[in-house]
């Protein structure tokens, strides 16, 4: 009611105030829209980073599983040396080059020296 009474008494002043209020609200809305757009861009970047991190984690897990499996094969083959010869499989894993070799100097061996191994390879 008070606004209507003021509008009746001072129409130009009330119109000017309304215009200023509308302008200010429009600026605030535009600023909020820019903030939403920036947040959407940040979210997109975060989703891409999460996807890349997830992919790297899965790749590392596969490599870890393979190395663990290979280590498990080595451990079971050491307990039962004749088991690998019975199955016809060639032993794949990391072994010291020589008996005198330092423990840190290991070489991964595979089916043949010409065949590169998939995954990590240890060499001197």
Phi and psi restraints in degrees (range 20) as a CNS / XPLOR table:
assign (resid 1 and name C) (resid 2 and name N)
       (resid 2 and name CA) (resid 2 and name C) 1.0 -63.8 20.0 2
assign (resid 2 and name N) (resid 2 and name CA)
       (resid 2 and name C) (resid 3 and name N) 1.0 -38.7 20.0 2
assign (resid 2 and name C) (resid 3 and name N)
       (resid 3 and name CA) (resid 3 and name C) 1.0 -63.3 20.0 2
assign (resid 3 and name N) (resid 3 and name CA)
       (resid 3 and name C) (resid 4 and name N) 1.0 -41.4 20.0 2
assign (resid 3 and name C) (resid 4 and name N)
       (resid 4 and name CA) (resid 4 and name C) 1.0 -65.4 20.0 2
assign (resid 4 and name N) (resid 4 and name CA)
       (resid 4 and name C) (resid 5 and name N) 1.0 -37.4 20.0 2
assign (resid 4 and name C) (resid 5 and name N)
       (resid 5 and name CA) (resid 5 and name C) 1.0 -66.8 20.0 2
assign (resid 5 and name N) (resid 5 and name CA)
       (resid 5 and name C) (resid 6 and name N) 1.0 -42.9 20.0 2
assign (resid 5 and name C) (resid 6 and name N)
       (resid 6 and name CA) (resid 6 and name C) 1.0 -65.2 20.0 2
assign (resid 6 and name N) (resid 6 and name CA)
       (resid 6 and name C) (resid 7 and name N) 1.0 -38.5 20.0 2
assign (resid 6 and name C) (resid 7 and name N)
       (resid 7 and name CA) (resid 7 and name C) 1.0 -62.6 20.0 2
assign (resid 7 and name N) (resid 7 and name CA)
       (resid 7 and name C) (resid 8 and name N) 1.0 -37.5 20.0 2
assign (resid 7 and name C) (resid 8 and name N)
       (resid 8 and name CA) (resid 8 and name C) 1.0 -67.2 20.0 2
assign (resid 8 and name N) (resid 8 and name CA)
       (resid 8 and name C) (resid 9 and name N) 1.0 -36.4 20.0 2
assign (resid 8 and name C) (resid 9 and name N)
       (resid 9 and name CA) (resid 9 and name C) 1.0 -83.4 20.0 2
assign (resid 9 and name N) (resid 9 and name CA)
       (resid 9 and name C) (resid 10 and name N) 1.0 -38.6 20.0 2
assign (resid 9 and name C) (resid 10 and name N)
       (resid 10 and name CA) (resid 10 and name C) 1.0 -134.6 20.0 2
assign (resid 10 and name N) (resid 10 and name CA)
       (resid 10 and name C) (resid 11 and name N) 1.0 70.4 20.0 2
assign (resid 10 and name C) (resid 11 and name N)
       (resid 11 and name CA) (resid 11 and name C) 1.0 -61.8 20.0 2
assign (resid 11 and name N) (resid 11 and name CA)
       (resid 11 and name C) (resid 12 and name N) 1.0 -38.4 20.0 2
assign (resid 11 and name C) (resid 12 and name N)
       (resid 12 and name CA) (resid 12 and name C) 1.0 -68.0 20.0 2
assign (resid 12 and name N) (resid 12 and name CA)
       (resid 12 and name C) (resid 13 and name N) 1.0 -40.8 20.0 2
assign (resid 12 and name C) (resid 13 and name N)
       (resid 13 and name CA) (resid 13 and name C) 1.0 -65.9 20.0 2
assign (resid 13 and name N) (resid 13 and name CA)
       (resid 13 and name C) (resid 14 and name N) 1.0 -42.9 20.0 2
assign (resid 13 and name C) (resid 14 and name N)
       (resid 14 and name CA) (resid 14 and name C) 1.0 -65.9 20.0 2
assign (resid 14 and name N) (resid 14 and name CA)
       (resid 14 and name C) (resid 15 and name N) 1.0 -40.9 20.0 2
assign (resid 14 and name C) (resid 15 and name N)
       (resid 15 and name CA) (resid 15 and name C) 1.0 -62.7 20.0 2
assign (resid 15 and name N) (resid 15 and name CA)
       (resid 15 and name C) (resid 16 and name N) 1.0 -41.0 20.0 2
assign (resid 15 and name C) (resid 16 and name N)
       (resid 16 and name CA) (resid 16 and name C) 1.0 -64.8 20.0 2
assign (resid 16 and name N) (resid 16 and name CA)
       (resid 16 and name C) (resid 17 and name N) 1.0 -42.0 20.0 2
assign (resid 16 and name C) (resid 17 and name N)
       (resid 17 and name CA) (resid 17 and name C) 1.0 -64.0 20.0 2
assign (resid 17 and name N) (resid 17 and name CA)
       (resid 17 and name C) (resid 18 and name N) 1.0 -42.0 20.0 2
assign (resid 17 and name C) (resid 18 and name N)
       (resid 18 and name CA) (resid 18 and name C) 1.0 -62.1 20.0 2
assign (resid 18 and name N) (resid 18 and name CA)
       (resid 18 and name C) (resid 19 and name N) 1.0 -43.6 20.0 2
assign (resid 18 and name C) (resid 19 and name N)
       (resid 19 and name CA) (resid 19 and name C) 1.0 -62.4 20.0 2
assign (resid 19 and name N) (resid 19 and name CA)
       (resid 19 and name C) (resid 20 and name N) 1.0 -42.0 20.0 2
assign (resid 19 and name C) (resid 20 and name N)
       (resid 20 and name CA) (resid 20 and name C) 1.0 -65.4 20.0 2
assign (resid 20 and name N) (resid 20 and name CA)
       (resid 20 and name C) (resid 21 and name N) 1.0 -40.8 20.0 2
assign (resid 20 and name C) (resid 21 and name N)
       (resid 21 and name CA) (resid 21 and name C) 1.0 -64.9 20.0 2
assign (resid 21 and name N) (resid 21 and name CA)
       (resid 21 and name C) (resid 22 and name N) 1.0 -43.5 20.0 2
assign (resid 21 and name C) (resid 22 and name N)
       (resid 22 and name CA) (resid 22 and name C) 1.0 -63.3 20.0 2
assign (resid 22 and name N) (resid 22 and name CA)
       (resid 22 and name C) (resid 23 and name N) 1.0 -41.7 20.0 2
assign (resid 22 and name C) (resid 23 and name N)
       (resid 23 and name CA) (resid 23 and name C) 1.0 -62.7 20.0 2
assign (resid 23 and name N) (resid 23 and name CA)
       (resid 23 and name C) (resid 24 and name N) 1.0 -45.9 20.0 2
assign (resid 23 and name C) (resid 24 and name N)
       (resid 24 and name CA) (resid 24 and name C) 1.0 -63.2 20.0 2
assign (resid 24 and name N) (resid 24 and name CA)
       (resid 24 and name C) (resid 25 and name N) 1.0 -43.7 20.0 2
assign (resid 24 and name C) (resid 25 and name N)
       (resid 25 and name CA) (resid 25 and name C) 1.0 -64.3 20.0 2
assign (resid 25 and name N) (resid 25 and name CA)
       (resid 25 and name C) (resid 26 and name N) 1.0 -37.5 20.0 2
assign (resid 25 and name C) (resid 26 and name N)
       (resid 26 and name CA) (resid 26 and name C) 1.0 -63.2 20.0 2
assign (resid 26 and name N) (resid 26 and name CA)
       (resid 26 and name C) (resid 27 and name N) 1.0 -41.5 20.0 2
assign (resid 26 and name C) (resid 27 and name N)
       (resid 27 and name CA) (resid 27 and name C) 1.0 -65.2 20.0 2
assign (resid 27 and name N) (resid 27 and name CA)
       (resid 27 and name C) (resid 28 and name N) 1.0 -41.3 20.0 2
assign (resid 27 and name C) (resid 28 and name N)
       (resid 28 and name CA) (resid 28 and name C) 1.0 -65.0 20.0 2
assign (resid 28 and name N) (resid 28 and name CA)
       (resid 28 and name C) (resid 29 and name N) 1.0 -39.5 20.0 2
assign (resid 28 and name C) (resid 29 and name N)
       (resid 29 and name CA) (resid 29 and name C) 1.0 -65.8 20.0 2
assign (resid 29 and name N) (resid 29 and name CA)
       (resid 29 and name C) (resid 30 and name N) 1.0 -41.0 20.0 2
assign (resid 29 and name C) (resid 30 and name N)
       (resid 30 and name CA) (resid 30 and name C) 1.0 -64.4 20.0 2
assign (resid 30 and name N) (resid 30 and name CA)
       (resid 30 and name C) (resid 31 and name N) 1.0 -40.1 20.0 2
assign (resid 30 and name C) (resid 31 and name N)
       (resid 31 and name CA) (resid 31 and name C) 1.0 -64.2 20.0 2
assign (resid 31 and name N) (resid 31 and name CA)
       (resid 31 and name C) (resid 32 and name N) 1.0 -41.0 20.0 2
assign (resid 31 and name C) (resid 32 and name N)
       (resid 32 and name CA) (resid 32 and name C) 1.0 -65.0 20.0 2
assign (resid 32 and name N) (resid 32 and name CA)
       (resid 32 and name C) (resid 33 and name N) 1.0 -38.2 20.0 2
assign (resid 32 and name C) (resid 33 and name N)
       (resid 33 and name CA) (resid 33 and name C) 1.0 -64.3 20.0 2
assign (resid 33 and name N) (resid 33 and name CA)
       (resid 33 and name C) (resid 34 and name N) 1.0 -40.2 20.0 2
assign (resid 33 and name C) (resid 34 and name N)
       (resid 34 and name CA) (resid 34 and name C) 1.0 -64.9 20.0 2
assign (resid 34 and name N) (resid 34 and name CA)
       (resid 34 and name C) (resid 35 and name N) 1.0 -38.6 20.0 2
assign (resid 34 and name C) (resid 35 and name N)
       (resid 35 and name CA) (resid 35 and name C) 1.0 -64.2 20.0 2
assign (resid 35 and name N) (resid 35 and name CA)
       (resid 35 and name C) (resid 36 and name N) 1.0 -40.3 20.0 2
assign (resid 35 and name C) (resid 36 and name N)
       (resid 36 and name CA) (resid 36 and name C) 1.0 -64.2 20.0 2
assign (resid 36 and name N) (resid 36 and name CA)
       (resid 36 and name C) (resid 37 and name N) 1.0 -43.1 20.0 2
assign (resid 36 and name C) (resid 37 and name N)
       (resid 37 and name CA) (resid 37 and name C) 1.0 -62.9 20.0 2
assign (resid 37 and name N) (resid 37 and name CA)
       (resid 37 and name C) (resid 38 and name N) 1.0 -43.0 20.0 2
assign (resid 37 and name C) (resid 38 and name N)
       (resid 38 and name CA) (resid 38 and name C) 1.0 -63.9 20.0 2
assign (resid 38 and name N) (resid 38 and name CA)
       (resid 38 and name C) (resid 39 and name N) 1.0 -39.7 20.0 2
assign (resid 38 and name C) (resid 39 and name N)
       (resid 39 and name CA) (resid 39 and name C) 1.0 -65.9 20.0 2
assign (resid 39 and name N) (resid 39 and name CA)
       (resid 39 and name C) (resid 40 and name N) 1.0 -38.6 20.0 2
assign (resid 39 and name C) (resid 40 and name N)
       (resid 40 and name CA) (resid 40 and name C) 1.0 -62.9 20.0 2
assign (resid 40 and name N) (resid 40 and name CA)
       (resid 40 and name C) (resid 41 and name N) 1.0 -42.0 20.0 2
assign (resid 40 and name C) (resid 41 and name N)
       (resid 41 and name CA) (resid 41 and name C) 1.0 -64.5 20.0 2
assign (resid 41 and name N) (resid 41 and name CA)
       (resid 41 and name C) (resid 42 and name N) 1.0 -44.4 20.0 2
assign (resid 41 and name C) (resid 42 and name N)
       (resid 42 and name CA) (resid 42 and name C) 1.0 -61.8 20.0 2
assign (resid 42 and name N) (resid 42 and name CA)
       (resid 42 and name C) (resid 43 and name N) 1.0 -40.0 20.0 2
assign (resid 42 and name C) (resid 43 and name N)
       (resid 43 and name CA) (resid 43 and name C) 1.0 -63.3 20.0 2
assign (resid 43 and name N) (resid 43 and name CA)
       (resid 43 and name C) (resid 44 and name N) 1.0 -42.9 20.0 2
assign (resid 43 and name C) (resid 44 and name N)
       (resid 44 and name CA) (resid 44 and name C) 1.0 -60.8 20.0 2
assign (resid 44 and name N) (resid 44 and name CA)
       (resid 44 and name C) (resid 45 and name N) 1.0 -45.0 20.0 2
assign (resid 44 and name C) (resid 45 and name N)
       (resid 45 and name CA) (resid 45 and name C) 1.0 -62.7 20.0 2
assign (resid 45 and name N) (resid 45 and name CA)
       (resid 45 and name C) (resid 46 and name N) 1.0 -41.9 20.0 2
assign (resid 45 and name C) (resid 46 and name N)
       (resid 46 and name CA) (resid 46 and name C) 1.0 -64.5 20.0 2
assign (resid 46 and name N) (resid 46 and name CA)
       (resid 46 and name C) (resid 47 and name N) 1.0 -39.3 20.0 2
assign (resid 46 and name C) (resid 47 and name N)
       (resid 47 and name CA) (resid 47 and name C) 1.0 -65.3 20.0 2
assign (resid 47 and name N) (resid 47 and name CA)
       (resid 47 and name C) (resid 48 and name N) 1.0 -40.6 20.0 2
assign (resid 47 and name C) (resid 48 and name N)
       (resid 48 and name CA) (resid 48 and name C) 1.0 -65.2 20.0 2
assign (resid 48 and name N) (resid 48 and name CA)
       (resid 48 and name C) (resid 49 and name N) 1.0 -42.1 20.0 2
assign (resid 48 and name C) (resid 49 and name N)
       (resid 49 and name CA) (resid 49 and name C) 1.0 -64.1 20.0 2
assign (resid 49 and name N) (resid 49 and name CA)
       (resid 49 and name C) (resid 50 and name N) 1.0 -40.1 20.0 2
assign (resid 49 and name C) (resid 50 and name N)
       (resid 50 and name CA) (resid 50 and name C) 1.0 -64.6 20.0 2
assign (resid 50 and name N) (resid 50 and name CA)
       (resid 50 and name C) (resid 51 and name N) 1.0 -41.3 20.0 2
assign (resid 50 and name C) (resid 51 and name N)
       (resid 51 and name CA) (resid 51 and name C) 1.0 -64.3 20.0 2
assign (resid 51 and name N) (resid 51 and name CA)
       (resid 51 and name C) (resid 52 and name N) 1.0 -42.1 20.0 2
assign (resid 51 and name C) (resid 52 and name N)
       (resid 52 and name CA) (resid 52 and name C) 1.0 -65.3 20.0 2
assign (resid 52 and name N) (resid 52 and name CA)
       (resid 52 and name C) (resid 53 and name N) 1.0 -41.3 20.0 2
assign (resid 52 and name C) (resid 53 and name N)
       (resid 53 and name CA) (resid 53 and name C) 1.0 -65.7 20.0 2
assign (resid 53 and name N) (resid 53 and name CA)
       (resid 53 and name C) (resid 54 and name N) 1.0 -40.1 20.0 2
assign (resid 53 and name C) (resid 54 and name N)
       (resid 54 and name CA) (resid 54 and name C) 1.0 -63.5 20.0 2
assign (resid 54 and name N) (resid 54 and name CA)
       (resid 54 and name C) (resid 55 and name N) 1.0 -42.7 20.0 2
assign (resid 54 and name C) (resid 55 and name N)
       (resid 55 and name CA) (resid 55 and name C) 1.0 -63.5 20.0 2
assign (resid 55 and name N) (resid 55 and name CA)
       (resid 55 and name C) (resid 56 and name N) 1.0 -43.1 20.0 2
assign (resid 55 and name C) (resid 56 and name N)
       (resid 56 and name CA) (resid 56 and name C) 1.0 -63.7 20.0 2
assign (resid 56 and name N) (resid 56 and name CA)
       (resid 56 and name C) (resid 57 and name N) 1.0 -42.1 20.0 2
assign (resid 56 and name C) (resid 57 and name N)
       (resid 57 and name CA) (resid 57 and name C) 1.0 -61.3 20.0 2
assign (resid 57 and name N) (resid 57 and name CA)
       (resid 57 and name C) (resid 58 and name N) 1.0 -44.5 20.0 2
assign (resid 57 and name C) (resid 58 and name N)
       (resid 58 and name CA) (resid 58 and name C) 1.0 -64.6 20.0 2
assign (resid 58 and name N) (resid 58 and name CA)
       (resid 58 and name C) (resid 59 and name N) 1.0 -40.3 20.0 2
assign (resid 58 and name C) (resid 59 and name N)
       (resid 59 and name CA) (resid 59 and name C) 1.0 -63.3 20.0 2
assign (resid 59 and name N) (resid 59 and name CA)
       (resid 59 and name C) (resid 60 and name N) 1.0 -45.8 20.0 2
assign (resid 59 and name C) (resid 60 and name N)
       (resid 60 and name CA) (resid 60 and name C) 1.0 -64.9 20.0 2
assign (resid 60 and name N) (resid 60 and name CA)
       (resid 60 and name C) (resid 61 and name N) 1.0 -35.8 20.0 2
assign (resid 60 and name C) (resid 61 and name N)
       (resid 61 and name CA) (resid 61 and name C) 1.0 -64.4 20.0 2
assign (resid 61 and name N) (resid 61 and name CA)
       (resid 61 and name C) (resid 62 and name N) 1.0 -42.3 20.0 2
assign (resid 61 and name C) (resid 62 and name N)
       (resid 62 and name CA) (resid 62 and name C) 1.0 -61.9 20.0 2
assign (resid 62 and name N) (resid 62 and name CA)
       (resid 62 and name C) (resid 63 and name N) 1.0 -43.5 20.0 2
assign (resid 62 and name C) (resid 63 and name N)
       (resid 63 and name CA) (resid 63 and name C) 1.0 -63.8 20.0 2
assign (resid 63 and name N) (resid 63 and name CA)
       (resid 63 and name C) (resid 64 and name N) 1.0 -45.1 20.0 2
assign (resid 63 and name C) (resid 64 and name N)
       (resid 64 and name CA) (resid 64 and name C) 1.0 -60.6 20.0 2
assign (resid 64 and name N) (resid 64 and name CA)
       (resid 64 and name C) (resid 65 and name N) 1.0 -44.9 20.0 2
assign (resid 64 and name C) (resid 65 and name N)
       (resid 65 and name CA) (resid 65 and name C) 1.0 -60.4 20.0 2
assign (resid 65 and name N) (resid 65 and name CA)
       (resid 65 and name C) (resid 66 and name N) 1.0 -41.5 20.0 2
assign (resid 65 and name C) (resid 66 and name N)
       (resid 66 and name CA) (resid 66 and name C) 1.0 -66.2 20.0 2
assign (resid 66 and name N) (resid 66 and name CA)
       (resid 66 and name C) (resid 67 and name N) 1.0 -44.8 20.0 2
assign (resid 66 and name C) (resid 67 and name N)
       (resid 67 and name CA) (resid 67 and name C) 1.0 -65.1 20.0 2
assign (resid 67 and name N) (resid 67 and name CA)
       (resid 67 and name C) (resid 68 and name N) 1.0 -40.8 20.0 2
assign (resid 67 and name C) (resid 68 and name N)
       (resid 68 and name CA) (resid 68 and name C) 1.0 -63.5 20.0 2
assign (resid 68 and name N) (resid 68 and name CA)
       (resid 68 and name C) (resid 69 and name N) 1.0 -42.3 20.0 2
assign (resid 68 and name C) (resid 69 and name N)
       (resid 69 and name CA) (resid 69 and name C) 1.0 -62.7 20.0 2
assign (resid 69 and name N) (resid 69 and name CA)
       (resid 69 and name C) (resid 70 and name N) 1.0 -43.2 20.0 2
assign (resid 69 and name C) (resid 70 and name N)
       (resid 70 and name CA) (resid 70 and name C) 1.0 -63.7 20.0 2
assign (resid 70 and name N) (resid 70 and name CA)
       (resid 70 and name C) (resid 71 and name N) 1.0 -40.8 20.0 2
assign (resid 70 and name C) (resid 71 and name N)
       (resid 71 and name CA) (resid 71 and name C) 1.0 -65.4 20.0 2
assign (resid 71 and name N) (resid 71 and name CA)
       (resid 71 and name C) (resid 72 and name N) 1.0 -38.7 20.0 2
assign (resid 71 and name C) (resid 72 and name N)
       (resid 72 and name CA) (resid 72 and name C) 1.0 -64.5 20.0 2
assign (resid 72 and name N) (resid 72 and name CA)
       (resid 72 and name C) (resid 73 and name N) 1.0 -39.6 20.0 2
assign (resid 72 and name C) (resid 73 and name N)
       (resid 73 and name CA) (resid 73 and name C) 1.0 -62.4 20.0 2
assign (resid 73 and name N) (resid 73 and name CA)
       (resid 73 and name C) (resid 74 and name N) 1.0 -41.4 20.0 2
assign (resid 73 and name C) (resid 74 and name N)
       (resid 74 and name CA) (resid 74 and name C) 1.0 -63.9 20.0 2
assign (resid 74 and name N) (resid 74 and name CA)
       (resid 74 and name C) (resid 75 and name N) 1.0 -43.0 20.0 2
assign (resid 74 and name C) (resid 75 and name N)
       (resid 75 and name CA) (resid 75 and name C) 1.0 -66.1 20.0 2
assign (resid 75 and name N) (resid 75 and name CA)
       (resid 75 and name C) (resid 76 and name N) 1.0 -43.0 20.0 2
assign (resid 75 and name C) (resid 76 and name N)
       (resid 76 and name CA) (resid 76 and name C) 1.0 -70.4 20.0 2
assign (resid 76 and name N) (resid 76 and name CA)
       (resid 76 and name C) (resid 77 and name N) 1.0 -33.4 20.0 2
assign (resid 76 and name C) (resid 77 and name N)
       (resid 77 and name CA) (resid 77 and name C) 1.0 -69.1 20.0 2
assign (resid 77 and name N) (resid 77 and name CA)
       (resid 77 and name C) (resid 78 and name N) 1.0 -33.7 20.0 2
assign (resid 77 and name C) (resid 78 and name N)
       (resid 78 and name CA) (resid 78 and name C) 1.0 -69.3 20.0 2
assign (resid 78 and name N) (resid 78 and name CA)
       (resid 78 and name C) (resid 79 and name N) 1.0 -35.6 20.0 2
assign (resid 78 and name C) (resid 79 and name N)
       (resid 79 and name CA) (resid 79 and name C) 1.0 -71.8 20.0 2
assign (resid 79 and name N) (resid 79 and name CA)
       (resid 79 and name C) (resid 80 and name N) 1.0 -37.5 20.0 2
assign (resid 79 and name C) (resid 80 and name N)
       (resid 80 and name CA) (resid 80 and name C) 1.0 -126.4 20.0 2
assign (resid 80 and name N) (resid 80 and name CA)
       (resid 80 and name C) (resid 81 and name N) 1.0 82.2 20.0 2
assign (resid 80 and name C) (resid 81 and name N)
       (resid 81 and name CA) (resid 81 and name C) 1.0 -61.7 20.0 2
assign (resid 81 and name N) (resid 81 and name CA)
       (resid 81 and name C) (resid 82 and name N) 1.0 -28.2 20.0 2
assign (resid 81 and name C) (resid 82 and name N)
       (resid 82 and name CA) (resid 82 and name C) 1.0 -81.1 20.0 2
assign (resid 82 and name N) (resid 82 and name CA)
       (resid 82 and name C) (resid 83 and name N) 1.0 -11.2 20.0 2
assign (resid 82 and name C) (resid 83 and name N)
       (resid 83 and name CA) (resid 83 and name C) 1.0 -67.4 20.0 2
assign (resid 83 and name N) (resid 83 and name CA)
       (resid 83 and name C) (resid 84 and name N) 1.0 -35.5 20.0 2
assign (resid 83 and name C) (resid 84 and name N)
       (resid 84 and name CA) (resid 84 and name C) 1.0 -73.3 20.0 2
assign (resid 84 and name N) (resid 84 and name CA)
       (resid 84 and name C) (resid 85 and name N) 1.0 -32.1 20.0 2
assign (resid 84 and name C) (resid 85 and name N)
       (resid 85 and name CA) (resid 85 and name C) 1.0 -74.6 20.0 2
assign (resid 85 and name N) (resid 85 and name CA)
       (resid 85 and name C) (resid 86 and name N) 1.0 -30.1 20.0 2
assign (resid 85 and name C) (resid 86 and name N)
       (resid 86 and name CA) (resid 86 and name C) 1.0 -69.6 20.0 2
assign (resid 86 and name N) (resid 86 and name CA)
       (resid 86 and name C) (resid 87 and name N) 1.0 -38.6 20.0 2
assign (resid 86 and name C) (resid 87 and name N)
       (resid 87 and name CA) (resid 87 and name C) 1.0 -81.4 20.0 2
assign (resid 87 and name N) (resid 87 and name CA)
       (resid 87 and name C) (resid 88 and name N) 1.0 -14.6 20.0 2
assign (resid 87 and name C) (resid 88 and name N)
       (resid 88 and name CA) (resid 88 and name C) 1.0 84.0 20.0 2
assign (resid 88 and name N) (resid 88 and name CA)
       (resid 88 and name C) (resid 89 and name N) 1.0 3.7 20.0 2
assign (resid 88 and name C) (resid 89 and name N)
       (resid 89 and name CA) (resid 89 and name C) 1.0 -80.8 20.0 2
assign (resid 89 and name N) (resid 89 and name CA)
       (resid 89 and name C) (resid 90 and name N) 1.0 147.1 20.0 2
assign (resid 89 and name C) (resid 90 and name N)
       (resid 90 and name CA) (resid 90 and name C) 1.0 -92.9 20.0 2
assign (resid 90 and name N) (resid 90 and name CA)
       (resid 90 and name C) (resid 91 and name N) 1.0 142.6 20.0 2
assign (resid 90 and name C) (resid 91 and name N)
       (resid 91 and name CA) (resid 91 and name C) 1.0 -73.3 20.0 2
assign (resid 91 and name N) (resid 91 and name CA)
       (resid 91 and name C) (resid 92 and name N) 1.0 132.0 20.0 2
assign (resid 91 and name C) (resid 92 and name N)
       (resid 92 and name CA) (resid 92 and name C) 1.0 -120.7 20.0 2
assign (resid 92 and name N) (resid 92 and name CA)
       (resid 92 and name C) (resid 93 and name N) 1.0 130.5 20.0 2
assign (resid 92 and name C) (resid 93 and name N)
       (resid 93 and name CA) (resid 93 and name C) 1.0 169.0 20.0 2
assign (resid 93 and name N) (resid 93 and name CA)
       (resid 93 and name C) (resid 94 and name N) 1.0 -166.3 20.0 2
assign (resid 93 and name C) (resid 94 and name N)
       (resid 94 and name CA) (resid 94 and name C) 1.0 -109.4 20.0 2
assign (resid 94 and name N) (resid 94 and name CA)
       (resid 94 and name C) (resid 95 and name N) 1.0 126.1 20.0 2
assign (resid 94 and name C) (resid 95 and name N)
       (resid 95 and name CA) (resid 95 and name C) 1.0 -134.4 20.0 2
assign (resid 95 and name N) (resid 95 and name CA)
       (resid 95 and name C) (resid 96 and name N) 1.0 155.0 20.0 2
assign (resid 95 and name C) (resid 96 and name N)
       (resid 96 and name CA) (resid 96 and name C) 1.0 -63.9 20.0 2
assign (resid 96 and name N) (resid 96 and name CA)
       (resid 96 and name C) (resid 97 and name N) 1.0 145.0 20.0 2
assign (resid 96 and name C) (resid 97 and name N)
       (resid 97 and name CA) (resid 97 and name C) 1.0 -64.6 20.0 2
assign (resid 97 and name N) (resid 97 and name CA)
       (resid 97 and name C) (resid 98 and name N) 1.0 -46.1 20.0 2
assign (resid 97 and name C) (resid 98 and name N)
       (resid 98 and name CA) (resid 98 and name C) 1.0 -136.4 20.0 2
assign (resid 98 and name N) (resid 98 and name CA)
       (resid 98 and name C) (resid 99 and name N) 1.0 167.9 20.0 2
assign (resid 98 and name C) (resid 99 and name N)
       (resid 99 and name CA) (resid 99 and name C) 1.0 -63.7 20.0 2
assign (resid 99 and name N) (resid 99 and name CA)
       (resid 99 and name C) (resid 100 and name N) 1.0 -36.1 20.0 2
assign (resid 99 and name C) (resid 100 and name N)
       (resid 100 and name CA) (resid 100 and name C) 1.0 -81.3 20.0 2
assign (resid 100 and name N) (resid 100 and name CA)
       (resid 100 and name C) (resid 101 and name N) 1.0 -6.8 20.0 2
assign (resid 100 and name C) (resid 101 and name N)
       (resid 101 and name CA) (resid 101 and name C) 1.0 -63.1 20.0 2
assign (resid 101 and name N) (resid 101 and name CA)
       (resid 101 and name C) (resid 102 and name N) 1.0 147.4 20.0 2
assign (resid 101 and name C) (resid 102 and name N)
       (resid 102 and name CA) (resid 102 and name C) 1.0 -66.1 20.0 2
assign (resid 102 and name N) (resid 102 and name CA)
       (resid 102 and name C) (resid 103 and name N) 1.0 148.0 20.0 2
assign (resid 102 and name C) (resid 103 and name N)
       (resid 103 and name CA) (resid 103 and name C) 1.0 -58.2 20.0 2
assign (resid 103 and name N) (resid 103 and name CA)
       (resid 103 and name C) (resid 104 and name N) 1.0 -29.3 20.0 2
assign (resid 103 and name C) (resid 104 and name N)
       (resid 104 and name CA) (resid 104 and name C) 1.0 -77.4 20.0 2
assign (resid 104 and name N) (resid 104 and name CA)
       (resid 104 and name C) (resid 105 and name N) 1.0 -15.8 20.0 2
assign (resid 104 and name C) (resid 105 and name N)
       (resid 105 and name CA) (resid 105 and name C) 1.0 -96.0 20.0 2
assign (resid 105 and name N) (resid 105 and name CA)
       (resid 105 and name C) (resid 106 and name N) 1.0 98.3 20.0 2
assign (resid 105 and name C) (resid 106 and name N)
       (resid 106 and name CA) (resid 106 and name C) 1.0 -124.3 20.0 2
assign (resid 106 and name N) (resid 106 and name CA)
       (resid 106 and name C) (resid 107 and name N) 1.0 154.7 20.0 2
assign (resid 106 and name C) (resid 107 and name N)
       (resid 107 and name CA) (resid 107 and name C) 1.0 -131.3 20.0 2
assign (resid 107 and name N) (resid 107 and name CA)
       (resid 107 and name C) (resid 108 and name N) 1.0 130.1 20.0 2
assign (resid 107 and name C) (resid 108 and name N)
       (resid 108 and name CA) (resid 108 and name C) 1.0 -78.9 20.0 2
assign (resid 108 and name N) (resid 108 and name CA)
       (resid 108 and name C) (resid 109 and name N) 1.0 137.9 20.0 2
assign (resid 108 and name C) (resid 109 and name N)
       (resid 109 and name CA) (resid 109 and name C) 1.0 -120.1 20.0 2
assign (resid 109 and name N) (resid 109 and name CA)
       (resid 109 and name C) (resid 110 and name N) 1.0 152.3 20.0 2
assign (resid 109 and name C) (resid 110 and name N)
       (resid 110 and name CA) (resid 110 and name C) 1.0 -131.0 20.0 2
assign (resid 110 and name N) (resid 110 and name CA)
       (resid 110 and name C) (resid 111 and name N) 1.0 -154.3 20.0 2
assign (resid 110 and name C) (resid 111 and name N)
       (resid 111 and name CA) (resid 111 and name C) 1.0 -65.6 20.0 2
assign (resid 111 and name N) (resid 111 and name CA)
       (resid 111 and name C) (resid 112 and name N) 1.0 -37.3 20.0 2
assign (resid 111 and name C) (resid 112 and name N)
       (resid 112 and name CA) (resid 112 and name C) 1.0 -149.8 20.0 2
assign (resid 112 and name N) (resid 112 and name CA)
       (resid 112 and name C) (resid 113 and name N) 1.0 159.2 20.0 2
assign (resid 112 and name C) (resid 113 and name N)
       (resid 113 and name CA) (resid 113 and name C) 1.0 -70.4 20.0 2
assign (resid 113 and name N) (resid 113 and name CA)
       (resid 113 and name C) (resid 114 and name N) 1.0 -20.4 20.0 2
assign (resid 113 and name C) (resid 114 and name N)
       (resid 114 and name CA) (resid 114 and name C) 1.0 -84.0 20.0 2
assign (resid 114 and name N) (resid 114 and name CA)
       (resid 114 and name C) (resid 115 and name N) 1.0 -16.0 20.0 2
assign (resid 114 and name C) (resid 115 and name N)
       (resid 115 and name CA) (resid 115 and name C) 1.0 -91.4 20.0 2
assign (resid 115 and name N) (resid 115 and name CA)
       (resid 115 and name C) (resid 116 and name N) 1.0 117.9 20.0 2
assign (resid 115 and name C) (resid 116 and name N)
       (resid 116 and name CA) (resid 116 and name C) 1.0 -71.5 20.0 2
assign (resid 116 and name N) (resid 116 and name CA)
       (resid 116 and name C) (resid 117 and name N) 1.0 145.7 20.0 2
assign (resid 116 and name C) (resid 117 and name N)
       (resid 117 and name CA) (resid 117 and name C) 1.0 -85.0 20.0 2
assign (resid 117 and name N) (resid 117 and name CA)
       (resid 117 and name C) (resid 118 and name N) 1.0 145.9 20.0 2
assign (resid 117 and name C) (resid 118 and name N)
       (resid 118 and name CA) (resid 118 and name C) 1.0 -81.2 20.0 2
assign (resid 118 and name N) (resid 118 and name CA)
       (resid 118 and name C) (resid 119 and name N) 1.0 135.1 20.0 2
assign (resid 118 and name C) (resid 119 and name N)
       (resid 119 and name CA) (resid 119 and name C) 1.0 99.1 20.0 2
assign (resid 119 and name N) (resid 119 and name CA)
       (resid 119 and name C) (resid 120 and name N) 1.0 -166.2 20.0 2
assign (resid 119 and name C) (resid 120 and name N)
       (resid 120 and name CA) (resid 120 and name C) 1.0 -69.3 20.0 2
assign (resid 120 and name N) (resid 120 and name CA)
       (resid 120 and name C) (resid 121 and name N) 1.0 144.6 20.0 2
assign (resid 120 and name C) (resid 121 and name N)
       (resid 121 and name CA) (resid 121 and name C) 1.0 -129.4 20.0 2
assign (resid 121 and name N) (resid 121 and name CA)
       (resid 121 and name C) (resid 122 and name N) 1.0 129.9 20.0 2
assign (resid 121 and name C) (resid 122 and name N)
       (resid 122 and name CA) (resid 122 and name C) 1.0 -100.3 20.0 2
assign (resid 122 and name N) (resid 122 and name CA)
       (resid 122 and name C) (resid 123 and name N) 1.0 128.8 20.0 2
assign (resid 122 and name C) (resid 123 and name N)
       (resid 123 and name CA) (resid 123 and name C) 1.0 -138.8 20.0 2
assign (resid 123 and name N) (resid 123 and name CA)
       (resid 123 and name C) (resid 124 and name N) 1.0 159.6 20.0 2
